[in-house]
Amino acid sequence: MENLFMISCVVAIIYIILKYIEMKVIDKKIKPFKNVIRDGLVVFFSTLIGSFTLEQIQDLTAENLKNSANASSNVFTGSPDF
């Protein structure tokens, strides 16, 4: 879980830095930093939720594959008793 927070923080920080560079170099207008931080928080939570969801899906898939590999099917192969 700590890894998810670290990944989300790194992605949000990179987003904020790139957004600031975009405002300085491309737009040549500085927007309120409050808006950039708000967008960074949206990116942080989006990354966190997306990573968590992906991890849960991978865990469920791995668990299902493990359970299906251990399950044995009961097949009657002898002669019938009737």
C-alpha distances in whole Angstrom, upper triangle without the diagonal:
4,5,5,7,9,10,11,13,15,16,17,19,20,21,23,25,26,27,29,31,32,33,35,36,37,37,39,38,36,34,33,29,28,28,26,23,23,23,20,18,19,18,14,14,15,13,10,11,13,10,8,12,12,10,11,15,14,13,16,19,18,19,22,23,23,25,27,28,29,31,34,37,40,43,47,49,52,55,55,57,59
4,5,5,6,9,10,11,12,14,15,17,18,20,21,23,24,26,27,29,30,32,33,35,35,36,37,37,34,32,31,28,27,27,25,22,22,22,19,17,19,17,14,14,16,13,11,13,15,12,11,15,15,13,15,18,17,17,20,22,21,22,25,26,26,28,30,31,32,34,38,40,43,46,50,52,55,58,58,60,62
4,5,5,6,9,10,11,12,14,15,17,18,20,21,22,24,26,27,28,30,32,33,33,34,36,35,33,32,31,28,27,27,24,22,22,22,18,17,18,16,13,14,15,12,10,13,13,10,10,14,13,11,14,17,16,16,19,20,20,21,24,25,25,27,29,30,31,33,37,39,43,45,49,51,54,57,58,59,62
4,5,5,6,9,10,11,12,14,15,16,18,20,21,22,24,26,27,28,30,31,32,32,34,34,31,30,29,26,25,24,22,20,20,19,16,15,15,13,10,11,11,8,6,9,10,7,7,11,11,9,12,15,14,15,18,19,19,21,23,24,25,27,29,30,31,33,36,39,42,45,49,50,54,57,57,59,61
4,5,5,6,9,10,10,12,14,15,16,18,20,21,22,24,25,27,29,30,31,31,33,32,29,27,26,23,22,22,20,17,17,17,14,12,14,12,9,9,11,9,7,10,12,9,10,13,14,13,15,18,18,18,21,23,23,24,27,28,28,30,32,33,34,36,40,42,46,48,52,54,57,60,61,62,64
4,5,5,6,9,10,11,12,14,15,16,18,20,21,23,24,26,27,28,29,30,31,31,28,27,26,23,22,22,20,17,18,18,14,14,15,13,10,12,13,10,9,13,14,11,12,16,16,15,17,20,19,20,23,24,24,26,28,29,29,32,34,34,35,38,41,44,47,50,54,55,59,62,62,64,66
4,5,5,6,9,10,11,12,14,15,16,18,20,21,22,24,26,27,27,28,30,30,27,26,26,23,22,22,19,17,18,17,13,13,14,11,9,11,11,8,8,11,11,9,11,14,13,13,16,18,17,19,22,22,22,24,27,27,28,31,32,33,34,37,40,42,46,48,52,54,57,60,61,63,65
4,5,5,6,9,10,10,12,14,15,16,18,20,21,22,24,26,26,26,28,27,25,24,23,20,19,19,16,14,14,13,10,10,10,8,5,7,8,5,5,9,10,8,10,13,13,14,16,18,18,20,22,23,24,26,28,29,30,32,34,34,36,38,41,44,47,50,53,55,59,62,62,64,66
4,5,5,6,9,10,11,12,14,15,16,18,20,21,23,24,25,25,27,26,23,22,21,18,17,17,15,12,14,13,9,9,11,9,6,9,11,9,9,12,13,12,14,17,17,17,20,22,22,23,26,27,27,29,31,32,33,35,37,38,39,41,45,47,50,53,57,59,62,65,65,67,69
4,5,5,6,8,10,11,12,14,15,16,18,20,21,22,23,24,25,25,23,22,22,18,19,19,15,14,16,14,11,12,13,10,9,12,13,10,11,15,14,13,15,18,18,18,21,23,22,24,27,27,27,30,32,32,33,36,37,38,40,42,45,47,51,53,57,59,62,65,66,68,70
4,6,5,6,9,10,11,12,14,15,16,18,20,21,21,22,24,24,22,21,21,18,18,17,14,13,14,12,9,10,11,8,7,10,10,8,10,13,12,12,14,17,16,17,20,21,21,23,26,26,27,29,31,32,33,35,36,37,39,41,45,47,50,52,56,58,61,64,65,67,69
4,5,5,6,9,10,10,12,14,15,16,18,20,20,21,22,21,19,18,17,14,14,13,10,9,10,9,5,7,8,6,5,9,10,8,10,13,13,13,16,18,18,19,22,23,24,25,28,29,29,31,33,34,35,37,39,40,42,43,47,49,52,55,59,60,64,67,67,69,71
4,5,5,6,9,10,11,12,14,15,17,18,19,20,21,20,18,17,17,13,14,14,11,10,12,11,7,10,12,9,9,12,13,12,13,17,17,16,19,21,21,22,25,26,26,28,31,31,32,34,36,37,38,40,42,42,44,46,50,52,55,58,61,63,67,70,70,72,74
4,6,5,6,8,10,11,12,14,15,16,17,18,20,20,18,18,18,15,16,16,12,12,14,12,9,12,13,10,10,14,14,12,15,18,17,17,20,22,21,22,25,26,26,28,31,31,32,34,36,36,38,40,41,42,44,46,49,51,55,57,61,63,66,69,70,72,74
4,5,5,6,9,10,10,12,14,15,15,16,18,18,16,15,16,13,14,13,9,10,11,9,7,10,10,8,9,13,12,11,14,17,16,17,19,21,21,22,25,26,26,29,31,31,32,34,36,37,38,40,42,42,45,46,50,52,55,57,61,63,66,69,69,72,73
4,6,5,6,9,10,11,12,14,15,15,16,15,13,12,13,10,11,10,6,7,10,8,6,9,11,9,10,14,14,14,16,19,19,19,22,24,24,25,28,29,29,31,34,34,35,37,39,40,41,43,45,46,48,49,53,55,58,60,64,66,70,73,73,75,77
4,5,5,6,9,10,11,12,14,14,15,15,13,14,14,11,14,13,9,10,13,12,10,13,15,13,13,17,17,16,19,21,21,21,24,26,26,27,30,31,31,33,36,36,37,39,41,41,43,45,46,47,49,51,54,56,60,62,66,67,71,74,74,77,79
4,5,5,6,9,10,10,11,12,14,14,13,14,15,13,15,14,10,12,14,12,11,14,15,13,14,18,17,16,19,22,21,21,24,26,25,27,30,31,31,33,35,35,36,39,40,41,42,45,46,46,49,51,54,56,59,61,65,67,70,73,74,76,78
4,5,5,6,9,10,10,10,12,12,10,10,12,10,12,11,7,10,12,9,9,13,13,12,14,17,17,17,19,22,21,22,25,26,26,28,31,31,32,34,36,37,38,40,42,42,44,46,47,48,50,52,55,57,60,62,66,68,71,74,75,77,78
4,5,5,6,9,10,10,10,10,8,9,10,9,12,11,8,10,13,12,11,15,16,15,16,19,20,19,22,24,24,25,28,29,29,31,33,34,35,37,39,40,41,43,45,45,47,49,50,51,53,55,58,60,64,66,69,71,75,78,78,80,82
4,5,5,6,8,9,10,11,10,12,14,12,16,15,11,14,17,15,14,18,19,17,19,22,22,21,24,26,26,26,29,31,30,32,35,36,36,38,40,40,41,44,45,46,47,50,51,51,54,56,59,61,64,66,70,72,75,78,78,81,83
4,6,5,5,6,8,9,9,11,13,13,16,14,11,14,16,14,14,18,18,16,19,22,21,21,24,26,25,26,29,30,30,32,35,35,35,38,40,40,41,44,45,45,47,50,50,51,54,55,59,60,64,66,69,71,75,77,78,80,82
4,6,6,5,6,6,6,7,10,10,14,12,10,13,15,14,14,18,18,18,20,23,22,23,26,27,27,28,31,32,32,34,37,37,38,40,42,42,44,46,48,48,50,52,53,54,56,58,61,63,66,68,72,74,77,80,80,83,84
4,6,6,5,7,7,10,12,12,16,15,13,16,18,17,17,21,21,20,22,25,25,25,28,30,30,31,34,35,35,37,39,40,40,43,45,45,46,49,50,50,52,54,55,56,58,60,64,65,69,71,75,76,80,83,83,85,87
4,6,6,9,10,13,16,16,19,18,15,19,21,19,19,23,23,22,24,27,26,26,29,31,30,31,34,36,35,37,40,40,40,43,45,45,46,49,50,50,52,54,55,56,58,60,63,65,69,70,74,76,79,82,82,85,87
4,6,8,11,12,16,16,19,17,15,19,21,18,19,23,22,21,24,27,26,26,29,31,30,31,34,35,34,37,39,39,40,42,44,44,45,48,49,49,51,54,54,55,58,59,62,64,67,69,73,74,78,81,81,84,85
4,5,8,10,13,14,17,15,14,18,19,17,18,22,22,21,24,26,25,26,29,31,30,31,34,35,35,37,40,40,41,43,45,45,47,49,50,51,53,55,55,56,59,60,64,65,68,70,74,76,79,82,82,85,86
4,7,10,13,14,17,16,15,19,20,19,20,23,24,23,26,28,28,28,31,33,33,34,37,38,38,40,42,43,43,46,48,48,49,52,53,53,55,58,58,59,62,63,66,68,72,73,77,79,82,85,85,88,89
4,6,10,12,14,13,13,16,18,17,18,22,22,22,24,27,27,28,30,32,32,33,36,37,37,39,42,42,43,45,47,47,49,51,52,53,55,57,58,59,62,63,66,68,71,73,77,79,82,85,85,87,89
4,7,8,11,11,10,13,15,15,16,19,20,20,22,24,25,26,28,30,30,31,34,35,36,38,40,41,42,44,45,46,47,50,51,52,54,56,57,58,60,61,65,66,70,72,76,78,81,84,84,86,88
4,6,8,7,8,11,12,12,14,16,17,18,20,22,22,24,26,27,28,30,32,33,34,36,38,39,40,42,43,44,46,48,49,50,52,54,55,56,58,60,63,64,68,70,74,76,79,82,82,84,85
4,5,6,7,9,10,11,13,15,16,17,19,21,22,23,25,27,28,29,31,32,34,35,37,38,40,41,43,44,45,47,49,50,52,53,55,56,58,59,63,64,68,70,74,76,79,82,82,84,85
4,5,5,6,9,10,10,12,14,15,16,18,20,21,22,24,25,27,28,30,31,33,34,36,37,39,41,42,43,45,46,48,49,51,52,54,55,57,60,62,65,68,72,74,77,80,80,82,83
4,5,5,6,9,10,11,12,14,15,17,18,20,21,23,24,26,27,29,30,31,33,35,36,37,39,41,42,43,45,47,48,49,51,53,54,55,59,61,64,66,70,72,76,78,78,80,81
4,5,5,6,8,10,11,12,14,15,16,18,20,21,22,24,26,27,28,30,32,33,34,36,37,39,40,42,43,45,46,48,49,51,53,54,57,59,62,64,68,70,74,76,76,78,79
4,5,5,6,9,10,10,12,14,15,16,18,20,21,22,24,26,27,28,30,31,33,34,36,37,38,40,42,43,45,46,48,49,51,52,56,57,61,63,67,69,72,75,75,77,79
4,5,5,6,9,10,10,12,14,15,16,18,20,21,22,24,25,27,28,30,31,33,34,36,37,39,40,42,43,45,46,48,49,51,54,56,59,62,66,68,71,74,74,76,77
4,5,5,6,9,10,11,12,14,15,17,18,20,21,23,24,26,27,29,30,32,33,35,36,37,39,41,42,43,45,47,48,49,53,55,58,60,64,66,70,72,72,74,75
4,5,5,6,9,10,10,12,14,15,16,18,20,21,22,24,26,27,28,30,32,33,34,36,37,39,40,42,43,45,47,48,51,53,56,58,62,64,68,70,70,72,74
4,5,5,6,9,10,10,12,14,15,16,18,20,21,22,24,26,27,28,30,31,33,34,36,37,39,40,42,43,45,46,50,52,55,57,61,63,67,70,69,72,73
4,5,5,6,8,10,10,12,14,15,16,18,20,21,22,24,26,27,29,30,31,33,34,36,37,39,40,42,43,45,48,50,53,56,60,62,65,68,68,70,71
4,5,5,6,8,10,11,12,14,15,16,18,20,21,22,24,26,27,28,30,31,33,34,36,37,39,40,42,43,47,48,52,54,58,60,63,66,66,68,69
4,6,5,6,8,10,10,12,14,15,16,18,20,21,22,24,26,27,28,30,31,33,34,36,37,39,41,42,45,47,50,53,56,58,62,65,65,67,68
4,6,5,6,9,10,11,12,14,15,16,18,20,21,22,24,26,27,28,30,32,33,35,36,37,39,41,44,46,49,52,56,58,61,64,64,66,68
4,5,5,6,8,10,10,12,14,15,16,18,20,21,22,24,26,27,28,30,31,33,34,36,38,39,42,44,47,50,54,56,59,62,62,64,65
4,5,5,6,8,10,11,12,14,15,16,18,20,21,22,24,26,27,28,30,32,33,35,36,37,41,42,46,48,52,54,57,60,60,62,63
4,6,5,6,8,10,10,12,14,15,16,18,20,21,22,24,26,27,28,30,31,33,35,36,40,41,45,47,51,53,56,59,59,61,63
4,6,5,6,9,10,11,12,14,15,16,18,20,21,22,24,26,27,28,30,32,33,35,38,40,43,46,50,52,55,58,58,60,62
4,6,5,6,9,10,11,12,14,15,16,18,20,21,22,24,26,27,28,30,32,33,36,38,41,44,48,50,53,56,56,58,59
4,5,5,6,9,10,11,12,14,15,16,18,20,21,23,24,26,27,29,30,32,35,37,40,42,46,48,52,54,54,56,58
4,5,5,6,9,10,11,12,14,15,16,18,20,21,22,24,26,27,29,30,34,36,39,42,45,47,51,54,54,56,58
4,5,5,6,9,10,11,12,14,15,16,18,20,21,22,24,26,27,29,32,34,37,40,44,46,49,52,52,54,56
4,5,5,6,9,10,11,12,14,15,17,18,20,21,23,24,26,27,31,32,35,38,42,44,47,50,50,52,53
4,5,5,6,9,10,11,12,14,15,17,18,20,21,23,25,26,29,31,34,37,40,42,46,49,49,51,53
4,5,5,6,9,10,11,12,14,15,16,18,20,21,23,24,28,30,33,36,40,42,45,48,48,50,52
4,5,5,6,9,10,10,12,14,15,16,18,20,21,22,26,28,31,34,38,40,43,46,46,48,50
4,5,5,6,9,10,11,12,14,15,16,18,20,21,25,26,29,32,36,38,41,44,44,46,48
4,5,5,6,8,10,11,12,14,15,17,18,20,23,25,29,31,35,37,40,43,44,46,48
4,5,5,6,9,10,11,12,14,15,17,18,22,24,28,30,34,36,39,42,42,44,46
4,5,5,6,9,10,10,12,14,15,16,20,22,25,28,31,34,37,40,40,42,44
4,5,5,6,9,10,11,12,14,15,19,20,24,26,30,32,35,38,39,41,43
4,5,5,6,9,10,11,13,14,18,20,24,26,30,31,35,38,38,41,43
4,5,5,6,9,10,11,12,16,18,22,24,28,30,33,36,37,38,41
4,5,5,6,9,10,11,14,16,19,22,25,28,31,34,34,36,38
4,5,5,6,9,10,13,15,19,21,25,26,30,33,34,36,38
4,6,5,6,9,12,15,18,21,25,26,29,33,33,35,38
4,5,5,6,10,12,16,19,22,24,27,30,31,32,35
4,5,5,8,10,14,16,20,22,25,28,29,31,33
4,6,8,11,14,16,20,21,25,28,29,31,34
4,6,10,13,16,19,21,23,27,28,29,32
4,7,10,13,16,18,21,24,25,27,29
4,7,9,13,14,17,21,21,23,26
4,6,10,12,15,18,18,21,23
4,7,9,12,15,15,17,19
4,6,9,12,13,15,17
4,6,8,9,11,14
4,7,9,12,15
4,6,9,12
4,7,9
4,6
4
